[in-house]
């Protein structure tokens, strides 16, 4: 091996930069290298500064196929419900920056727009959404769930599908909350109705208790009356039995009475007829006697005169053997004879009047007996009916007596039951009063508050520790690390990792490595300055710790410069390819976008072994806040810098040794 034994001048690290002062083109090349991280970092951050805040520039279609339904309100009136129309209206009228620009259209236009990319999402509201939203107010068997159909086209953009799902969940949550809020409002409103109903029920139970008390009193009176009724019914039953027995006996005894009365009527009629004939005869005799006696007095007087004359003649003749005094006595007896004739005449009159009365009376008796004979069968039938009725009455009074006894027992039980009912009604009243006191009575404001709270009982309370203001600021550490790596690669596309003068001199390998590193670090410092000025001054990135951001950016530039110098110094032109491979491993294992735990195990292993992990972490701490692990980041980056420079020193030592392979390289890039 042949060692070159020239020492470089003290300004050796700046000879590499000095050679770019020869022309405008070379100076422009240096400026371009300084601007590379700026383009990478600023452009990436700017492009991703706030993508979710510009979703209103993305068109999406909503197709409303929902059909209006009518439900019966609490007032009994029909109320229209159009949940789909309400949802579509909310989406279309929503002008938030974090929501799509929704367009109301039909299914055909929506599908065509989704296919050609005009619409990034299509939300179809089914025809039964309103029916589903109101189905919980009826029969539980009729309750259904509505489904919102969201379509996205991954061939157009995959992330858009995730964003659309998030927006749909938010819209669905708001819609569910609103439907639930309406449902709960009715539930809370029904509390008031329940309270009123309980109060009314309590009043009714109190009235029931009072009525039960009155019923108990009335039942007691009824029981007493029923006892008396039972006693009276017993007496009535006894009397009815006696009446039935008597009427049965009377019925038996009066059974032959119609025949007897008929015979009596017939006999009376015969007597009447006989008396009428007798009366006619007597009346004839009487008339004859009266006619005969009308001249009897004159005849008697004439006879008396004739007898006196005979007596006188007899006395005058004094016939032998004839007592003339008898003639005188006979003449003197004319007065008695007149009295006798008068008596006969009177008796004849009396006999005529008597027989007339007898004839009239017997006729009346015959007529009465005839009427009696005609009436007796009816009387006998009536007695028979009365006897049968008395038997039925006796049976009924027996039942009445038994029923009165049962009524008495039932009245007693009713009185006991009424007392129990009164006690139960009183307990019910107290229970209903207590229940009414437990049921809340909300006014409209309270119902609205409770409905909103119950519909969304858990609000989002996400607290971002060390929060950043937008997506671009969150990804800035990742993009800055990438930009400074690309900047370091660009530096050693322009600069040489090891100064040829130093290689050709007797300068030690350490100084030779540092002489190639110093110009690169100087350029990377300018890159850092330009990048931070644009990020903060133009794009509005605001760090939580300015000095930490500057320090970590410089440390990142330093370590990436050292590593890129190492690759090119060690492998020559192939080292740039190694740098590309190395940055690929770093970008995929740094956890700059998704948490590293979501990556496959291979990248989790690399995560702690590569420097970009620590640059991303340190820059995040500077931008978002929090200093945990920052000292470790600096130490690890410092260690990587020292290791890279150490390898570069080895490469410089190898370069200072001339070999056949160096004189005739196999591959030159």
Phi, psi and omega in degrees: 000149182242122179260136177271134190244042173255136177268138177281163176286166181297339182266024183302319181299338185260356177297326182295321178283329184295333183288349179270006177270005187289328183210169177295324182296316180292322177294321178296326179297319178297316179298320180298318178298321179295332183272349183302309179300327180298314180296315181295304185295309184295318182295315180296315180295318181296317182295330182249023187300308181208069184295324181287342178277358180238024179294341179291352175270356181261124181275139175221152184252142173237127181247114183261106177253007183293142179254136181294140176237161178240136177237156179272121181282180181293336178274004179085358181268153178284134179236128179284143178230124179227079183293319180299317178298321180293316179296313180299319179296320178296320180292314184293323183274354181284119181250025178292148179291337183264024177228155179296162169273089186283138180237127178278122184211185179262173186296321183294312180295322181296315181293321178295316179295324178292322181292319183265004174089002177293324176248127180276346177204151177229120177253119179255121178268118186292163185289344183253020183294313179297320178298318180293320183294332182256003185287342181283351182271359182242218179294128180305331180292339181266359182290132179225164177252139176272151181236127174266129184259112179250128178239134173229164184242102180296338178292339177270311179195128182281313182301328179302325178297319178294318179297317181297322178297319179297316179296319179297318179298321178295315179295318179295319178298317178296318180294314178299319179297320180293315178297315179297321179299317178296316180298315181292327177300318177293323178296312180294326176295323180293338175301318179298317178297319179297317179299315178298316180297321178294319177298314178298318179297321178296317177299316178298320179294323177296316176297322178298319178297315177299314179299322179295322176299313178297321178297319179298315177298313178298323180293323176296314176299319179298321178297316177298313178298323179294324176297314178297318178299320178297318178297312179298321179295325176295314178297316178300322179294318178298313179298319180296324178294316179296315179300319180296317179296315180297316180292326175298315179295316179299320179297319179296317184286330182270358181301317180277356185300321180302319180293319181294315180295328177292318176298316179300318180296320179295315179298318179297325179292321177295316178300318181297318179296316178298317179296325179294317178295316178300317181297319179298315180297311182299319181296323177295314178299317182297316180296322179295316180298314182296321178294322181289327184271355180296324182255009184295321182297317181293321179293320179295318179297319180294320179296318180298322180293318180295320179295319178298322181293319178295320178298321181293320181291323180293317180296327181285326182273332183043064178292152183282130178087000180246127180269108182290342180293334180295324178293324180291320180294322179294320178295322179290334181278007179294331178293318179295323179295323178295319177297318181297316179296320177298320178295320179297318179298318179295317179296323178296318177297314180298319180294322178294317178294321181293316180293329176294317177296319180297320179294316179296315181295316180295327176296316178298319179297318179297317178297316179296319178294327177294316178295319178299317180296326178286330184273333185299320178301320178296319179298317180296317177299317180298320178296321178296315178296319178298323179295315178296315179298323178295325177295313178296321178299320179297318178295317181294318180295331174295315178295318179300318179298315178295316179297323178297322176296314177297320178299321178297314178297314180297322178297322176296315177297321178298319178298315178297315179297322179295323176296316177296319178298319179298315179295316179295319179296324177294317176297318178299318178301311180297319179296318179293322176299313179298316179299320178297323178293331180280335181282125181287153177236101186265141171274179186299316181296317179294321178298318180297316180296312181294321180296315179295318182293317181288326179293323177231073185294338182237112177272159176291124179232039181292123180246108180278114173286133182055053186289142172253159191274339181203176184295321181296319178293327179293324181269354183304317179302320180293313181291325178295318179297316178298316182297317181290330174293313178298323177298319178294321176298318181294326180301316183269007161279332181263313181268159176267134183296331178229129182293130179297324178297319180291324179295323183280348182264184179267015180296142180294160183295329179293311180294326178295317179295318180292327179294330176277337183276321186301313179297322178296318178296321179299315179294320181294330176296318177296321177301316179298315181299313180297317182297315181292323180297315182289316181299318183273319185279326185260311184271352174077024176288123184247113181282150174284332180221101185298314184291323176295322178298315179296314182296316181291323177297317178294320178296321178296314179298320182295313183289321180292325177295317181296320182291316180294322175300319182298312182300314183289322179294325185278319186246000182071220179299329178293341179295331178294324175294319177299323178295321177297316179296318183295318180291329177296317178296323181291316182298324183277345183243001184281342184070036183283338181247281177274156176304141185298337180295341179278350181273162176301160183303327181304316182284333174294325177293317181290338188306313183276356187258350186244147188293330184297334175305318185277330176291319179296316180296314181295317179294325176298317179299322180290320183280318186265330184113166183091129184242009179296127178083359182292320179299319176299319180300313180298318181295317181294316179296322176296320179296316177298322180296314180295317180296318180295317178295325177298317178294323178296323176299317178297319179296321179296319179296321179293323181290332179283354178256121183274128178229168178298322181297325179287325180288327180229077182295145178288320181227128180235123182252000000 
